[in-house]
Amino acid sequence: MVPIVIPSGRRERKKLDTRERLLQVALALFVAHGYEATSMDEIAERSDVSRGTVFNYFARKEDFLLAWIESRRAAARAVLARIDARSSTATRVRDALVAICRLHERDGRASRALVRCWLRCGGPLLEHAADTALLLRGVLRAGRARGDVRRDVSCDAAARAIHALYLGALYRWAADARLGSSTLTRDLLAGLDPYLRGLLVAPNPRRKS
């Protein structure tokens, strides 16, 4: 009898499907019951898998929130990958962060709850918490290389400051459910745009003919 060989692609897709199901179940439970009140056992039960399976994909409960944050960061990377290479550094930074904000705004209630969960589990202090700043640093360094960003600007410090502007807007939005969903993007841009103008090389004045 010839053994049936399952294509590795199919196995990988099944693993990805299982991981995504676990993630969505965990996030829904965090929103409904809170981070502390949700156990790994409950996530396993709701996902119809064993407790060991959950730990195979997410070794710690905070890893679910790390994955959620990374999905937002992935949206920023996708924007940067498809944006016109001739676009200004300011446009690239704005569009990347607006993409993240739009994802939060799309489901404001859940996002607000998950941001609070993120803070409760010590999110800003966890591994990879500064990865968004690293992404922004890469954009600024590319801008400097083509003469778009001032030479006296520290790309590392500027990226951290931009990330802090984003987090400040996000935390204010998450803390006040009375704020409309779209206010996150507006609040971010209100603080971001003046800062970006300070980073850019001033355009040369046109010579009089």
C-alpha positions in Angstrom: 0.0 0.0 0.0 1.4 3.3 -1.0 1.4 5.8 1.9 -0.5 9.0 1.4 1.8 12.0 1.6 0.2 15.3 2.6 1.8 18.2 0.9 3.9 20.3 3.2 2.0 23.4 1.9 -1.3 21.9 3.2 0.2 21.2 6.6 1.5 24.7 6.8 -1.9 26.2 5.9 -3.5 24.0 8.5 -1.1 25.3 11.1 -1.7 28.9 10.1 -5.5 28.3 10.2 -5.2 26.8 13.7 -3.0 29.7 14.9 -5.4 32.2 13.5 -8.4 30.5 15.1 -6.7 30.5 18.5 -5.7 34.1 18.1 -9.2 35.2 17.2 -10.8 33.2 20.1 -8.3 34.7 22.6 -8.8 38.2 21.5 -12.6 37.8 21.6 -12.4 36.5 25.2 -10.1 39.4 26.2 -12.6 41.9 24.9 -15.6 40.1 26.5 -14.0 39.2 29.9 -10.8 41.1 30.2 -7.2 39.9 30.1 -6.8 38.7 33.6 -10.1 36.8 33.7 -9.2 34.8 30.5 -7.3 31.6 31.0 -5.3 29.5 28.6 -7.7 26.6 29.5 -10.7 28.7 28.4 -9.0 29.6 25.1 -8.4 25.9 24.5 -11.9 24.9 25.3 -13.5 27.6 23.1 -11.1 26.7 20.3 -11.9 23.0 20.7 -8.2 22.0 21.1 -6.1 20.7 23.9 -4.3 23.0 26.3 -1.0 21.7 25.0 -2.0 22.8 21.5 -2.5 26.3 22.7 0.9 26.4 24.3 2.4 25.0 21.1 1.3 28.1 19.2 1.3 30.7 22.0 3.7 29.9 24.9 2.5 32.9 27.0 -0.9 34.6 27.3 0.7 37.9 26.3 1.8 36.4 23.0 -1.7 36.7 21.8 -1.5 40.5 22.2 2.0 40.5 20.7 0.5 38.8 17.6 -2.4 41.4 17.5 0.1 44.3 17.6 2.2 42.7 14.9 -0.9 42.4 12.7 -1.1 46.2 12.9 2.6 46.6 12.2 2.2 44.4 9.2 -0.3 46.8 7.7 2.2 49.6 8.0 4.8 47.4 6.3 2.4 46.6 3.5 1.7 50.3 2.9 5.4 51.1 2.8 6.0 48.2 0.3 3.5 49.5 -2.2 3.8 53.3 -1.8 5.5 55.2 -4.7 9.2 55.3 -4.1 9.2 58.9 -5.1 6.9 59.8 -2.2 8.4 62.1 0.5 9.5 60.7 3.8 6.7 62.6 5.5 4.1 60.9 3.3 5.6 57.5 4.0 5.6 58.0 7.7 2.1 59.4 7.7 0.6 56.7 5.5 2.2 53.9 7.5 0.9 55.2 10.8 -2.5 56.1 9.4 -2.8 52.4 8.1 -2.4 51.3 11.7 -4.9 53.8 13.0 -7.5 52.8 10.4 -7.3 49.2 11.6 -7.9 50.3 15.2 -10.8 52.5 14.1 -12.4 49.8 12.0 -13.6 48.0 15.2 -13.2 50.7 17.8 -14.8 48.9 20.7 -12.6 45.8 20.4 -9.5 47.8 19.7 -10.0 50.0 22.8 -10.5 47.0 25.0 -7.4 45.2 23.5 -5.2 48.3 24.0 -6.2 48.3 27.7 -5.3 44.6 27.8 -2.0 45.4 26.2 -1.2 47.9 28.9 -2.4 45.6 31.7 0.0 42.9 30.6 2.9 45.3 30.5 2.9 45.6 26.7 5.2 48.6 26.3 7.8 46.7 28.3 7.6 43.4 26.4 9.8 42.1 23.7 9.4 43.7 20.3 7.4 46.6 21.8 9.7 49.0 20.0 9.6 47.3 16.6 7.3 50.0 15.2 9.9 52.6 16.1 12.5 50.5 14.3 10.3 50.4 11.3 10.0 54.2 11.3 13.8 54.5 11.8 14.3 52.7 8.6 12.0 55.1 6.7 13.8 58.1 8.2 17.2 56.7 7.3 16.1 56.1 3.7 14.9 59.7 3.6 18.2 61.0 4.9 20.1 58.9 2.3 18.2 60.7 -0.5 18.5 64.2 1.1 14.9 64.4 2.4 15.7 64.4 6.1 18.0 66.9 7.8 21.5 65.7 8.4 21.5 67.0 12.0 18.5 64.8 12.9 19.1 61.5 14.8 16.9 59.1 12.9 16.8 56.8 16.0 15.7 59.5 18.4 13.2 60.9 15.8 11.7 57.5 15.2 11.2 57.0 19.0 9.6 60.4 19.3 7.2 59.7 16.4 6.3 56.3 18.0 5.6 58.1 21.3 3.3 60.6 19.4 1.4 57.6 18.0 1.2 55.8 21.3 0.0 58.9 23.1 -2.8 59.4 20.6 -3.7 55.7 20.8 -3.8 55.7 24.6 -6.0 58.8 24.7 -8.3 57.3 22.2 -8.5 53.9 24.1 -9.2 55.6 27.4 -12.2 57.6 26.3 -15.0 55.7 24.6 -16.8 59.0 24.0 -14.3 59.9 21.3 -15.5 58.9 17.8 -13.6 56.2 16.0 -12.0 58.5 13.4 -10.6 60.8 16.1 -7.6 58.6 16.5 -6.2 59.4 13.1 -7.1 63.1 13.4 -5.4 63.3 16.9 -2.3 61.6 15.6 -1.9 63.8 12.6 -2.4 66.9 14.6 0.7 66.2 16.6 2.6 64.3 13.9 2.5 66.8 11.0 4.3 69.7 12.8 6.9 67.3 14.1 7.6 65.9 10.6 8.0 69.4 9.2 10.8 70.0 11.6 12.6 66.9 10.4 12.6 67.7 6.7 15.1 69.6 4.6 13.8 73.0 3.8 13.1 73.4 0.1 15.4 75.7 -1.8 13.9 79.0 -2.7 13.2 79.4 -6.4 15.7 81.7 -8.1 14.3 84.7 -9.7 14.7 84.8 -13.4 
